Amino acid sequence: MSVALYNDHFGFRERPFSLSPDPDFLFWSPAHKRAFAVLEYGLMTHAPLTVVTGEVGTGKTTLVQALLRQVDADLTVGLISNAQGDRGDLLRWVLNALDVSCDPRADYVTLFQQFQDFVVAEYAAGRHVVLIVDEAQNLGLETLEELRMLTNINAGKDELLQIMLVGQPELRDLIRQPRLRQFAQRVTAVYHLDPMDLSTTRRYVQHRLQHAGGSGDEITPSAITFIHHEAEGIPRVVNKLCDLALVYAASADKPQVGLAIVKEVIRDGLNLKSAPEPLFLRNPGDLPEKAAE
């Protein structure tokens, strides 16, 4: 089924449940408003380090894209996604994000000096440098510590550089480690984005349906309840299930997605869930009595 036929069947102008981050479809739940407020607060106060975390698919990258749409003209913003490697690699990621060319053979000291000169020059020109690192949980302890060291460029009351980290819950675990206590002390604002509750999921689904040109009733309340339970409140999984359910409904020439259609999508195995963490038993005494006999 083509996208055109999918949209024509329900009268949508565009696909309402794309998996790609799209600020135009951003639903401002209370949690997303607070997370965005923390990001804005970090910008307004020139906080050295701002951290926002959340489970996979909760909308963190969409919030970053929305923030980039409204940054002031006096900000120079560099966005890094999925950065990995040692500290030398980090500086190359940073310079590349800020559109600063560098010699691929340059050593760490040269790269750092080039970065510092750029930040100082921007400040002298009345511009403030902001570095946003998405998927920051991929950075190791040494790389995170190196990010903190970059903020040492700031001197006195003048904040030349600020760093915003966005990542999965593992990022919080990294920052809490004793080796990063100096890093944690530099974090001015932090927020964790939780999955949606049922009420929020219902409003979220209706919002996206209406934003795409629908009535908001294309998916029944009972179907949304089942989708919420199956998706565990994760927006990206909600999107996937709603999208597939609409495809099933359109192919069957149904005017609405009902509970039966959603169950059919699940029964066909189209929602892949990660396996639960294995249970590790330390000793035979941890086994239930019957199992230990």
N, C-alpha and C positions, 0 to 999 in steps of 0.2 A: 504494500500500500504506500503510495507516494505521500509526502508531507502535504501537498496541495489537497489531495482527497481527504486526508485526515482532518485538515483544517476546515474544508468545505462541509464535511459532514456535521460538524458542531458549530460552524459559523465563526471560527477563530480567525483573527488576523494573522496570528503567528502561533507557533508551538508554545503552549503554556508551561511545559515542564521540562525544558532543556536542562541537561546536567552541567552545562558550562556556566561559570559565574557570570551573572548579568545584573549589574546595578539597577537597570530599568525595572526589573522584577522584584527588587529587594522589598521584603515584607518587614516592616519595623515592629517586630515583637518587642515586649519590654526588655528582654535579654539583649536583643540586638541594639536597641536604643542605648542601653547602658554600656555595651561594649564599644559602640561608636563614640559615645561621650568620653570614654576613657582615652580613645585614640585622639579625639579632638583636644582633650585636656592636655595630653602629652605635647601636642603641637603648640597650643597656646602658651603653655608655661615653659616651653623649651626644655622639657624634662630630658635628662641625659639618656635614660633607658625607660621604655614603656613596653609592657608585655601583655599580650592577649592570647589566651589559649582556648582550645575547644576540641571536641572529638572530630574525627574525620567527617566531613560533610555537613558541619553545622553552620557554614556560611562565613567563615573567617575571611577567605579570599575575596568574596563578594563585598564585604565591608571595606577591605583594603582598596578595591577598585572604586567604591563609592567615595572613599576619602580622597583618592587621587583626583577625582573630578572637581573637588572644591578647594584644593590647596591654594594658598595665596600666591600671587605672582612673584613675591620676594623670597620664595622658597625654591631651593634646588633639591629635587627629590631623586634618589636612586632606589630602584626596586630590585631586590635579589630574590630569586626563587630556587629552592632546592640546591643551595650552595653546599659543597662538601670539600674536604681536603684539609691540608695543613695551613699554618698561618700565612705562608707565602701565597698559597692559592687563594686564601680569603681576600688578601689585598688586591689580587687581580680581579676577583669577583666584584669587589667594591669599586675599583677604578672603572671597570667595564660598565657597571650600573650607572655611573656618573658621567659616562661618555668621555672618559679621560684615557687617551691612548698611552700605552706603555711598552717599553722594550721587553719582549718575551724572555730575554736573557738577563734582565735586571735582577739584582739580589734584593733581599728583604729590606735592607736599609735604604736602598735607592727607591724602592716602591713606597715605603712609608714616608720618605721625604717628599716624594711627588704628591702623595695624598695630602700631607699636611700643607704643602704649598698651595694646593688647589683649594682646600677649605679656608685657609687664611685669605687667599685672593677673593673668594666669594664673599667672605665677611667684609672685606675692605670695599667691595662693590655694593654693599648693602643687602647681601643675600645670605640666607641661612641654609645650611646643608642638613638634609634629613635623609637617613638611610633606613629603608624598610626591608626587613628580612622575613620573607614568607617561608613556611615549612622549616622554621628555625630549629625544630627538634632534631634535624639531621646534623646539626653542628655538634661537635664533641666538646668536652670540657675545655681543652686547650684553645679551641677556636672561639668559644664563648668568652673566655678570659681575654683573648686577643681583642675581641670587640670592645670589652670594657676598657682596655688600654687605649683604644682609639679615642675614647671620650676624654682622655687626658689632654687632648688638644685644647679643650675648654680651659680658660684661665679666668680666675676671679669671677666677676659678675657676668662676664661675656660668655654666652654659650654658643660656640661656633658650630657644634655638631650635636645632633641627637639621633638616637637609634631606636627603632620600633621593631620588636620581635613578635611575630605571629606564628603560632605552632600548635601542635597536638599536646595532650596532657603530659607526655613524657618530658616536654620542655620545662614544666614546673618542677618535675622530679630532678632534672639536671641542675636547675638554679638553686634548689634546696640543699645540694651537696655541700659539705663543709669547705671543699676546695674553692667553691664559688661564693663564699660569704661576702667578699668585697664586691662582687658582681651584684648580689642581692641587695646590698646596701645602696647601690646606685639606682636601683629600680624605683622610680617615683610613682608610677601608676601600674596596676595589674588587674586583670579581670579574666574570669573563666566563663566561657559561653557554654551553657548547658543545653541539652536537647530540648525540644518543644514538648509541652504537655498537650493533652488531648484538645483542650479548648483552643490553644494556639494553633495546633495543626489544622483544625477545622477552618479557622479564619485565614490561615496561610493558603490552604487549597482554594478557598473561595476567592481570595485576593488574586491569585495567579490566573484562575479561570476568567475572572472579570477583566483583568488587565489585558488578556489576550483577545478580548472581545466577546467572551461568553457571558452567560447569565449568572454563573456561579453555582448553578444547580445541576451541572452536568455529571457530578459525582454525588451519590446519595449520602446522607449522614451516616448510615450504617456502614457503607463502604469505606468512608473516611475513617471511621472508628477502627475498622479492621486494618486499614493501611497504617494508621498510627501505631497500632500494636505491633504489627509486623516490622515496621521501620524503626521502632523504638524511639520515635520522635526526632530522628535524624533527617533534616531537610533534603539532603541529596537522595536518600533512599526513598523518601516520600515522593520526590519528583520521579524517580525511576518507576515506582509502582503505579503512580497516577498515569504516567505516559503510556506504559504498557497496557493498563486497563482501558484507556481511551482507544488505543489501537484495537484491542479485542472487541470493544463495544461497536466501533465504527465498522469493523469487518463483519460483524453480525447484524449490522443495520439497526443497532439499538440507540435510542435517543439519550440514554443515561447509562452511567456505570453504576450497577448495583452490587450488592454484596456477593452474589453468585459469580459475577465476572471477576472480581478481585480474587476470590478463592480459586477460580480457574487459573488465573495468572500464577498464583502461588503453587498450585498443584502441578503446573507444568514446569516448575523448577526454575522460573525466570528471575527469582530473587535469591542471589547467592549470598549466604551469610558466612562470616568467618566462624571457624570452629571454636568452641569454648576452650579456655585454657585447661590443659591436662591437670588432673589431680595427682599431686606428688605425695606419697605416703612415706613418712620418715621411719616408721618401724611397724612391726606386725600389730602392735597395740592400737594403731590408728584404724585398723580394719573393723567393720561392724562384726559383732560376735558370730553371726551365722557365716559370714564370709571367712572369718579367721579359723573356723573349725576344720 
